[in-house]
Amino acid sequence: MKRPPAPRRAYRTVGLVAKRTSDEALGLTLSLEKALRRRGVAVCFEAGTAEAIGRPDGVPVNRVARLADLTLVLGGDGTLLSVARSAPAGKPVLGINVGVLGFLSGLRREEALSRLDEVLGGGFREDRRRRFEVRILEGPHRGTYRALNDAVLNKEALARISTFAVALDGRPVARFRADGIIVSTPTGSTAYNLSAGGPILHPALPAVVVTPICPHTLTQRPLVVPAATRIGLSVLDGDRKDGVYLTLDGQEGFPITRESRVEVRPAASPVTLLRPPESDHFDTLAEKLNWGL
């Protein structure tokens, strides 16, 4: 009797990244490893995940998505962002929500094993999301960094406000007193930007939103600009004792002083997130944020 043909595999090597402080995420990681190896799929672990489950062979988070054909991220949005910032455009990332909100996740934790063959067979659609390239042009943290959600300038001590300046494609357009300023991608528009009163942008829009945080004027409102815009940010009254911080995706932070200049521009490549074929952006807004209800 002939064996049925093995199901087609779109991905031969799968990376596993888990929220290392979540026992549920780590337990599901072990279950997924067994399921993947039974299907003949190679597995690689992110270093923190490997350490948490007692494996010696983990790789840094910024390399796991480069080594794997597909990366499964078990946790919340923060865990997914830590992978998505550096993932190559051609290496998809699939979030499995084991956190609280999981807005960027493609699967619920209870679906991870039951839909694994569908994922491995290429049954999920690819959703390409724009990223930022963020440059610090002067100072000790000079360099180029990436963000998927947002780049934020805000005061270390929010009881005091500062003066911020914004330039678009080299042209100064705004100067205002505020607690800070958010530059957000469409993906990040439902994060800090939304909490600060900014608009929700559809993820397919080629646009960026610039949102002041608690501006000390009624007329300074969020601004939506084309995605190709080079956005210059500076703080006009920062000092080293009570400075402003640049935060990327709420995870990487750098002190910014009056001498520093920050430039936000589109990254050369997007990140590819996997989505179930039935998923819809507006359904996600309704489910996660109660939007439209």
N, C-alpha and C positions, 0 to 999 in steps of 0.2 A: 504494500500500500504506500503510495507516494505521500510524503509529508507536504502539507500546505506551504506555499512560499512564505518566507519570513516577511513581516511587515516592513515597508520601506522606512528607512531612517534618514531624516534630514540632518540629524546632528549625531556625530560619532563620539564627541567628547563633551561632557557637560560639567560645568563648574558649579560648585555649591557654596553659597555664602549665607550664613545664618546670623541672626542677632544673638550674640554669644551669651547675653544675660537672660535669654528666654529658654527655659527647659523644654517648652513645647516646640519651639523652633529647632532646637538641637535634636530632639527626639524624632521630629519629622525629617530632618536631614539624614539621620541614620536609616530611616525607612526608605527614603528616596534613593540613597546609595545602594541598598540591597536591590531595589526594584530596577535601577539602572544597570547594575552589573549582571543581573539575571537576563537582561535584554541585550547583553554584549556591548554596552555603552561604557566607555572609559570615563572615569570620574577624577576631577581635581578639586581640592579644597582651598579656600581662602585661609590664610595663616591663623587668624584668630579663631575661626571655626574649627580648624584642625586641632588647635591646642585645646579647645573646650571639649572636644570629643576624644581626646587622647591620641591624636594622629600626629606623626612627626613630619609629614610631607606637605605642609601647607605652603602656599605662595602668597606674596603681598596682594592686597586688594586691588591695586592698580595694574596687576598682571593677570589676575585670574580670568578676566574676560578676553584677554588676548590669547591665552593658551587654549581656551575652550571654544567650541562652536556655538554653544548656548550656555548662558549662566542663569541658574535658578537662585533667586534671592528670597530667603525666608525671614520675614520680619515685617517691619512697617516701612513707611516712606523714607525714613532716615537711612535705613540699611540699604534700600534700593538706590538712593541718591549717591551713597558712598561708592557704589559700583558704576553707576551710569555716567558719572563725570568723566571717567577715563576709558570707558568701553569703546572699542573701535566701531565704526558705523555698521560694518558688515557682520558683527558678532552680536546677535540679539540677546536681550535681557528680559527675563520673565519674573515678575514679582509675585510671591505667594504670601498673602496677607496673614501674618501671625501677630500683627500689632493691633492698634486701636482703630485707626481710620483706613489706612491702606488705599489712599486715593489713586496711587499710581500702579497698584498691583493688578495683575490680570486674572488671578485665581484666588479663591478662598481656600483656607487650609484644608477643608474637608474634600476639596476637589483635586488636590495635588496628585494623589495616586490614581484616582479613577479616570483622570483625563491625561495621564502621562503618555500613553500611546498616541493619542491625538496630537499632543505637543511634539513628540519625537518624529511623528510622521509628516510634520509640516502643516498640520491642520489649523494652526493659529495664524492670524494675519499680522503683518509687520506694520508698526506705527512709528514713523520716524519723527523725532522731536528735536527741535532746534536747541542748541546749547550756546552759552556765552564763552568767549575768550576774554578774560579779565586781566588787564596789565597794570601792575604798579610800576610807575615810570621812574620814581626816585626813591631813595631811602634804603634801609637795611633789608627790606623785604621785596626789593625790586625783582620782578619776574613776571611770568605769564601763568595764569591758572585757568581752570575751567569751572563752569557752573551750569547746572541744568535748570534749577528753579530761579535763583535770584542772586544778585549782588547787593549788599546792604551796607550803607554807612550810617552808624548811629553812635550816640554818646555812651561812654562807659557808665557814666552817672546820668541817668535819664532825668533826674530832677533839674538838670541844667540843659539849656538848649544851645545850639551852635548855629553858625552861619555857613550855608552850603551854596556852592555855585555849580551850575549845570551848563555844559556846552554841547551842542549838536553839530557833528561834522566840523569841529573847530570854531564854531560861532557861539559866543556866550548868549544864552537865552534866558537864564533865570538866576536870581540870587535871593535867598530867603532864610529866615530864622526858623528852625524846626528841631525836633528830636532826632531826625535823620531822614534818609531818602532810600527808596527801594527801586532798583531797576530789575524788572521781571520779564522772563519769557512767558509765552502763552501757557506753558506747562506750570510755571510758578505763579500764575495769576490767581490760582485758587489757594495759595498758601499765605505768606505774610502780607502780600499785596492786598488780598481780599480782606484780611483783618484790619488793614489800615485804611479801608474805604476805597480801594482801587477796583477797577472793573474786571469781570471775568472775560478772558479772551479765549476764543475757540482755539484748540491746539494746532489747527491747520493754518491759522492766520500768520502771514509774514509780518509780524508786528512785535513791538516791545512797549511795555508800559513803565513810565517813570512816575513814582508815587511818593510825595512827601509824607513823612511820619509826623503827625500832629503839628502842622505848620502854624506859625504865630501870625496868621493872616487868613481872612475868609476867602481870599481870591486865589490862593495857590492850590490848584486842584491837580489830580492825576492827568498825565499827558501820554497819549498813544502816538508812537512814531514808527516809521518803517523799520523792518528788521535789520536792514543794511546800515542803519545809522550808527556812526561812532559817537558814543556818549561819554563825554568827559565829566568827571566828578572831582571836586576839591572841597576842602574845608578851609575857611578863611580865618578862623580864630582858634585852631587847634594848638595844643602844646603837649609836651611829653608828660606832664603831671596829671592832666585831666583830658585825655585825648579822645579821638574818635576811632572806632574800629571798623574795618572792612570785614564783613562776614560773607562767606560763599556757601549757599545752600544751608545756612545755619550750622555748618560743621567746621569750616576752616576760618580762622580769624587772624587779622593782622592789625597792629596799631598804625594809624594814619595821622600824620601831623600836617602842619601848614605847608611844609616843604614838599609833601607828597602829592602826586597827581595820579588819578585812577582813570583808566580808559576801558570801557565796556564795548565790545564789538561782537558780531556773530562769529561763532567758531567755524572752522573750515568744514566740519562734518557734523551730522546729527548723531543722536543715539537712537538705536532701534529697540523699541519695547514691543513685546509680543502681547497680543490681545486675543481673547476668544472670538470666533467669527461672529457671534451674536451680540458682542458688546457695542454699546452706544454711548457717546459722550454725555448726552443729556440724561440718559438713564443713570449714569454714574453720578452726575450732579444731584439728581433727585435722591438717589440712595444714600450717598455719602454726606451731602450738605443740605438735604431737604429743599433744594432749589426747585421752584415751580410748583410746590405743593401748597 
